[in-house]
Amino acid sequence: MSVDTPEEHRMLQELVARFVDEQLMPLEPHVIAREVAGEHPRLTEAEEAPLLGKCRELGLWGLDAPEEFGGANLPAVALMAVIPPG
């Protein structure tokens, strides 16, 4: 079964992919180094704060949350394009 993805959902998917490539992937070596050193493999506050700000700036904050709570209230089909299965 083939499903045509609306243009706005494809644009969101591309935005999320760019965000991951440009913002998250550069942090990966630091997280891995902490894990190898026996520390908890997570982002530090200094790493996380700018990411959260960038998410809000790009409209990637609360994608599934209702608009009245500051979210984007995206339908499930739009979320499927950006949330990996798992």
C-alpha distances in whole Angstrom, upper triangle without the diagonal:
4,7,10,13,16,19,21,18,18,22,22,20,23,26,25,25,28,30,29,30,33,34,33,33,37,38,36,39,41,39,39,43,44,42,44,47,46,45,42,40,39,39,43,44,45,41,39,41,40,36,36,38,36,33,35,36,32,31,29,31,30,26,25,29,30,32,35,35,35,31,28,26,23,20,18,15,18,19,16,16,20,20,20,19,22
4,7,10,13,15,18,16,15,19,20,18,20,23,23,22,25,27,27,28,30,32,31,31,35,36,34,38,40,38,38,42,43,41,43,46,46,45,42,39,38,38,42,42,43,39,38,39,38,34,35,36,33,31,32,33,29,28,27,29,28,25,24,28,29,30,34,34,33,29,26,25,21,19,17,14,16,17,15,14,18,19,19,18,22
4,6,9,12,14,12,12,16,16,15,17,20,20,20,23,25,25,26,29,30,29,30,33,34,33,37,38,37,37,41,41,40,42,45,45,43,40,37,36,36,39,40,41,37,35,37,35,32,32,33,31,28,29,30,26,25,24,26,25,21,21,24,25,27,30,30,29,26,23,21,18,15,14,10,12,14,12,12,15,17,17,17,21
4,6,9,12,10,10,13,15,14,16,18,19,19,22,24,24,25,27,29,29,29,32,34,33,36,38,37,38,41,42,41,43,46,46,44,41,38,36,36,39,40,40,37,35,36,34,31,31,32,29,27,28,28,24,23,22,25,24,21,21,24,25,26,29,30,28,25,21,21,17,15,15,11,12,15,13,12,15,18,18,19,23
4,6,8,6,6,10,11,10,12,15,15,16,18,20,21,22,24,25,25,26,29,31,30,34,35,34,35,38,39,38,40,43,43,41,38,35,33,33,36,36,36,33,31,32,31,27,27,28,25,23,24,24,21,19,19,21,21,17,18,21,22,23,26,27,25,22,18,18,14,13,12,9,8,12,10,9,12,15,16,17,21
4,6,5,6,9,10,11,13,14,16,17,19,20,21,23,24,26,26,27,30,31,32,35,36,35,37,40,40,40,42,45,45,43,40,37,34,34,36,36,36,33,31,32,30,27,27,27,25,22,23,23,19,18,18,20,20,17,17,20,21,21,24,25,23,20,16,16,13,12,13,10,9,12,12,10,13,16,18,20,23
4,5,5,6,9,10,11,12,14,15,16,18,20,21,22,24,25,26,28,30,30,34,35,34,36,39,39,39,42,44,44,42,39,36,34,33,35,35,35,32,30,30,28,26,25,26,23,21,21,21,17,17,17,20,20,17,19,21,22,21,25,26,23,20,17,17,14,14,15,12,10,14,14,11,14,17,19,21,25
4,5,5,6,9,10,10,12,14,15,16,18,20,21,22,23,24,27,28,29,32,33,33,34,37,38,38,40,42,42,40,37,34,32,30,33,32,32,29,27,27,26,23,22,22,20,17,18,18,14,13,14,16,17,14,15,18,18,17,21,22,19,17,13,14,11,12,14,11,9,12,13,11,12,15,18,21,24
4,5,5,6,9,10,11,12,14,15,17,18,20,21,21,22,25,26,27,30,31,30,32,35,35,35,38,40,40,38,35,32,29,28,31,31,31,28,26,26,25,22,21,22,19,17,18,18,14,13,13,15,16,12,13,17,18,17,21,21,19,16,13,13,10,10,11,8,5,8,9,7,9,12,14,17,20
4,5,5,6,9,10,10,12,14,15,16,18,19,20,21,24,25,26,29,30,30,31,34,35,34,37,39,39,37,35,31,29,28,31,31,31,28,26,27,25,22,22,23,20,18,19,19,15,15,14,17,18,15,17,20,21,21,25,25,22,19,16,17,13,14,14,11,9,11,11,7,9,13,15,17,21
4,5,5,6,9,10,11,12,14,15,16,18,19,20,22,24,25,28,29,29,30,33,34,34,36,39,39,37,34,31,29,27,30,29,29,26,24,25,23,20,20,20,17,15,17,16,12,12,12,16,17,14,17,19,20,20,23,23,21,18,15,16,13,15,16,14,10,12,13,10,10,14,16,19,22
4,5,5,6,9,10,10,12,14,15,16,17,18,21,22,23,26,27,26,28,31,31,31,34,36,36,34,31,28,26,24,27,26,26,23,21,22,20,17,17,17,15,12,14,14,10,9,9,12,13,10,13,16,17,17,21,20,18,15,12,13,11,12,13,12,8,9,11,8,7,11,14,17,20
4,5,5,6,9,10,11,12,14,15,15,16,19,21,21,24,26,25,26,29,30,29,32,34,34,32,30,26,24,23,26,26,26,23,21,23,21,17,18,19,16,14,16,16,12,12,11,14,15,12,14,18,20,20,23,23,20,17,14,16,13,14,13,12,9,9,9,6,5,9,11,14,17
4,5,5,6,9,10,10,12,14,15,15,18,20,20,23,25,24,26,29,30,30,32,34,35,33,30,27,25,24,26,27,26,23,22,23,20,17,18,19,15,14,16,16,12,13,12,16,17,15,18,20,22,22,26,25,22,19,17,19,16,17,17,15,12,13,13,9,9,12,14,17,20
4,5,5,6,9,10,10,11,13,14,17,18,19,22,24,23,25,28,28,29,31,33,34,31,29,26,23,21,24,24,23,20,19,19,17,14,15,15,12,10,13,12,8,10,9,13,15,13,16,18,21,20,23,22,19,17,15,17,15,17,17,16,13,13,14,11,9,13,14,18,21
4,5,5,6,9,10,10,10,12,15,16,17,20,21,20,22,25,25,26,28,30,30,28,26,22,20,19,21,21,21,18,16,18,16,12,13,14,11,9,12,13,9,10,8,11,13,11,14,17,20,19,23,21,19,16,14,16,14,16,16,15,12,11,12,9,7,9,11,15,17
4,5,5,6,9,10,10,11,13,15,15,19,20,20,21,24,25,25,27,29,30,28,26,22,20,19,22,23,22,19,18,20,17,14,16,17,14,13,16,16,12,14,12,15,17,15,18,20,23,23,27,25,22,20,18,20,17,19,18,17,14,13,13,10,8,11,11,15,17
4,5,5,6,8,9,10,12,14,15,18,20,20,21,24,25,25,27,29,30,28,26,23,21,19,22,22,21,18,17,18,16,13,15,16,12,12,15,14,11,13,12,15,18,16,20,22,25,24,27,26,23,20,19,21,19,21,21,20,17,16,17,14,11,14,15,19,21
4,6,5,5,7,9,11,12,13,17,17,17,19,22,22,23,25,27,28,26,24,20,18,16,18,18,18,14,14,15,12,9,11,12,9,8,12,11,9,11,10,12,15,14,18,20,22,22,25,23,20,18,17,20,18,21,20,20,17,16,17,14,11,13,14,18,20
4,6,6,5,6,9,10,11,14,15,15,16,19,20,20,22,24,25,23,21,17,16,14,17,18,18,14,13,15,13,10,13,14,11,11,14,15,12,14,12,14,16,16,19,21,24,24,27,25,22,20,19,21,19,21,21,20,17,16,16,14,11,12,12,16,17
4,6,6,5,8,10,11,13,15,15,16,19,20,21,23,25,26,24,23,19,18,16,19,20,19,15,16,18,15,13,15,17,13,14,17,17,14,17,15,17,20,19,22,24,27,27,30,28,25,23,22,25,23,24,24,23,20,19,19,16,14,15,15,18,20
4,6,6,7,10,11,14,15,16,17,19,21,22,23,25,27,25,23,20,18,16,18,18,17,13,14,16,13,11,14,14,11,12,16,15,13,16,14,17,20,20,23,25,28,27,30,28,25,23,22,25,23,26,25,25,22,21,21,19,16,17,18,22,23
4,6,6,7,10,13,13,13,16,18,18,20,22,23,24,22,20,17,15,12,14,15,13,10,10,12,9,7,11,11,9,10,13,13,12,15,13,15,18,18,21,23,26,25,28,25,23,21,21,24,23,25,25,25,22,20,21,19,16,17,17,21,22
4,6,5,7,10,11,10,13,15,16,16,19,20,21,19,17,14,12,10,13,14,13,10,10,12,11,8,11,13,11,11,15,15,14,16,14,15,18,18,21,22,26,26,28,26,23,21,21,24,23,25,24,24,21,19,20,18,15,15,15,18,19
4,5,5,8,10,10,11,14,15,16,17,19,21,19,18,14,13,12,15,17,16,12,13,16,14,12,15,17,15,15,19,19,17,19,17,19,21,21,24,26,29,29,32,29,27,25,25,27,25,27,26,26,23,21,21,19,16,16,16,19,19
4,6,7,8,10,11,13,14,16,17,19,20,19,18,15,14,12,14,16,14,11,13,15,13,12,15,17,15,16,19,19,18,21,19,20,23,23,26,28,31,31,34,31,28,27,27,29,28,30,29,29,26,24,25,23,20,20,20,23,23
4,6,5,6,9,10,11,13,15,16,17,15,14,11,10,8,10,13,11,8,10,13,12,11,14,16,14,15,19,19,19,21,19,20,22,23,25,27,30,30,32,30,27,26,26,29,28,30,29,29,27,24,25,23,20,20,19,22,22
4,5,5,6,9,10,11,12,14,16,14,13,10,10,9,12,15,14,11,12,16,15,13,16,19,17,18,21,22,21,23,20,21,23,24,26,28,31,32,34,31,29,27,28,30,28,30,29,29,27,24,24,23,20,19,18,20,20
4,6,5,6,9,10,10,12,14,13,14,10,11,11,13,16,15,12,15,18,17,16,19,21,20,21,24,25,24,26,24,25,27,27,30,31,35,35,38,35,32,31,31,33,32,34,32,33,30,28,28,26,23,23,21,24,23
4,5,5,6,9,10,11,13,11,11,9,9,8,10,13,12,10,12,16,15,15,18,20,19,20,23,24,24,26,23,24,26,27,29,31,34,35,36,33,31,30,31,33,32,34,33,34,31,29,29,28,24,24,23,25,24
4,5,5,6,9,10,11,9,8,5,6,7,9,12,13,10,12,15,16,14,17,20,19,20,23,24,24,25,22,23,24,25,27,28,32,33,35,31,30,28,29,31,30,32,31,32,29,26,27,26,23,21,20,22,21
4,5,5,6,9,10,9,10,6,9,10,12,16,16,14,15,19,19,18,20,23,22,23,26,27,27,28,25,25,27,28,30,31,35,36,38,34,33,31,32,34,33,34,32,33,31,28,28,27,24,23,21,23,21
4,5,5,6,9,9,10,8,10,11,13,16,16,14,16,20,20,19,22,24,24,25,28,29,29,30,28,28,30,31,33,34,38,38,40,37,35,34,35,37,36,37,36,36,34,31,31,31,27,26,25,26,25
4,5,5,6,5,7,6,8,9,10,14,14,13,15,18,19,19,21,23,24,24,27,28,28,30,27,27,28,30,31,32,36,37,38,35,33,32,34,36,35,37,35,36,34,31,31,31,27,26,25,26,24
4,5,5,5,6,5,8,11,13,16,17,16,17,20,22,20,22,25,25,25,28,30,30,31,27,27,29,30,31,32,36,37,39,35,34,33,34,35,35,36,34,35,33,30,30,30,27,25,23,24,22
4,5,7,9,9,12,14,16,19,20,18,20,23,24,23,25,28,28,28,31,33,32,34,31,31,32,33,34,36,39,41,42,39,38,36,37,39,38,39,37,38,36,33,33,32,29,28,26,27,25
4,6,9,9,12,14,15,18,19,18,20,23,24,24,26,28,29,29,32,33,33,35,32,32,33,34,36,37,41,42,43,39,38,37,39,40,40,41,39,40,39,35,35,35,32,30,28,30,27
4,7,8,12,14,15,18,20,19,20,23,25,24,26,29,29,29,32,34,34,35,32,31,32,34,35,36,39,41,42,38,37,36,38,39,39,40,38,39,38,35,35,35,31,29,28,28,26
4,6,9,11,11,15,16,16,17,20,22,21,22,25,26,26,29,31,31,32,29,28,29,31,32,33,36,38,39,35,34,33,35,36,36,38,36,37,36,32,33,33,29,27,26,27,25
4,6,9,10,13,15,14,14,18,20,19,20,23,24,23,26,28,28,29,26,25,26,28,28,29,33,34,35,32,31,30,32,33,33,34,32,34,33,29,29,30,26,24,23,24,22
4,7,9,13,14,12,13,16,18,17,18,21,21,21,24,26,26,27,23,23,24,25,27,28,31,33,34,31,29,28,30,31,30,32,30,31,30,26,27,27,23,21,20,22,19
4,6,10,11,9,9,13,15,13,14,18,18,18,20,22,23,23,20,20,21,22,24,24,28,29,31,27,26,25,26,28,28,30,28,29,28,24,25,25,21,20,19,21,19
4,7,8,6,6,9,11,10,12,14,15,15,18,20,20,21,18,18,19,21,23,24,27,28,29,26,24,23,25,27,27,29,28,29,27,24,25,25,21,20,20,22,21
4,5,5,6,9,11,11,12,15,16,17,19,20,21,23,20,19,21,23,25,25,29,29,30,27,25,25,27,29,29,32,31,32,30,27,28,28,24,23,23,26,24
4,5,5,6,9,10,10,12,14,15,16,18,20,21,19,18,20,22,24,24,27,27,28,24,23,23,25,27,28,31,31,32,30,27,29,28,24,24,24,27,26
4,6,6,7,9,11,12,13,15,17,18,19,21,19,19,21,24,26,26,29,28,29,26,24,24,26,29,29,32,32,33,31,28,30,29,25,25,26,28,28
4,6,6,7,9,11,12,13,15,16,17,19,17,17,20,21,24,24,27,27,29,25,23,23,24,27,27,30,29,31,28,25,27,26,22,22,22,25,25
4,6,5,6,9,10,11,13,14,15,17,15,14,16,18,21,21,24,24,25,22,20,19,21,24,24,27,26,28,25,22,24,24,20,19,20,23,23
4,5,5,6,9,10,11,12,14,16,14,13,16,18,21,20,23,23,23,20,18,18,20,23,24,27,27,29,26,23,26,25,21,21,23,26,25
4,5,5,6,9,10,10,12,14,13,13,16,18,21,21,24,23,24,21,19,19,20,23,24,27,27,28,25,23,25,24,20,21,23,26,26
4,5,5,6,9,10,10,12,10,11,14,15,18,19,22,21,23,20,17,17,18,21,21,24,24,25,22,20,22,20,17,17,19,22,22
4,5,5,6,9,10,11,9,8,11,13,16,16,18,18,19,16,14,14,15,18,19,22,22,24,21,18,21,20,17,17,19,22,22
4,5,5,6,9,10,10,9,12,15,18,17,19,18,19,17,14,14,16,19,20,23,24,25,22,20,23,22,19,19,22,25,26
4,5,5,6,8,8,9,13,14,17,18,20,19,21,18,15,15,15,19,19,22,23,24,20,19,21,20,16,18,20,23,24
4,5,5,6,5,5,9,10,14,14,16,16,18,16,13,12,12,15,15,19,19,20,17,15,18,17,13,14,17,20,21
4,5,5,6,5,9,10,14,13,15,13,15,13,10,10,11,14,15,19,20,21,18,17,20,19,16,17,20,23,24
4,6,8,8,12,13,16,16,17,16,18,16,12,12,13,16,17,20,22,23,19,18,21,20,17,19,22,25,27
4,6,8,11,11,15,15,17,15,18,17,13,12,11,15,15,18,19,20,16,16,18,16,14,16,19,23,24
4,6,8,8,12,12,13,12,15,13,10,9,8,11,11,15,17,17,14,13,17,15,13,15,18,21,23
4,7,6,10,11,13,13,16,14,11,9,8,11,11,14,15,16,12,11,14,13,10,12,15,18,20
4,6,9,9,11,11,13,11,8,6,7,10,11,14,15,17,14,12,16,15,12,13,16,19,20
4,5,5,8,9,11,9,7,4,6,8,9,12,13,15,13,11,14,15,13,12,16,18,19
4,6,8,9,12,11,9,6,5,6,6,9,10,12,9,7,11,12,10,10,14,16,18
4,7,9,12,10,10,7,6,5,5,7,8,11,9,7,11,13,11,11,14,15,17
4,6,8,7,7,4,6,5,8,10,11,14,13,11,15,16,15,14,18,19,20
4,5,6,7,5,6,5,8,10,13,15,14,13,17,18,17,17,21,22,23
4,5,5,5,5,6,9,12,15,17,15,15,19,20,19,19,23,24,26
4,6,7,9,9,13,15,18,20,19,18,22,23,22,22,26,27,28
4,6,9,9,13,16,18,20,19,18,21,22,21,20,24,25,26
4,7,9,12,15,17,20,17,16,20,21,19,19,23,25,26
4,6,8,12,14,16,14,13,16,17,15,16,19,21,23
4,5,9,12,13,11,11,14,15,13,14,18,20,22
4,7,9,12,10,10,13,14,14,14,18,20,21
4,7,8,6,7,10,11,11,12,16,17,19
4,5,5,7,9,11,12,12,15,16,19
4,5,5,6,9,10,10,13,13,15
4,5,5,7,10,10,13,13,16
4,5,6,7,9,12,13,17
4,5,5,6,9,11,13
4,6,6,7,8,12
4,6,8,10,13
4,6,9,12
4,6,9
4,6
4
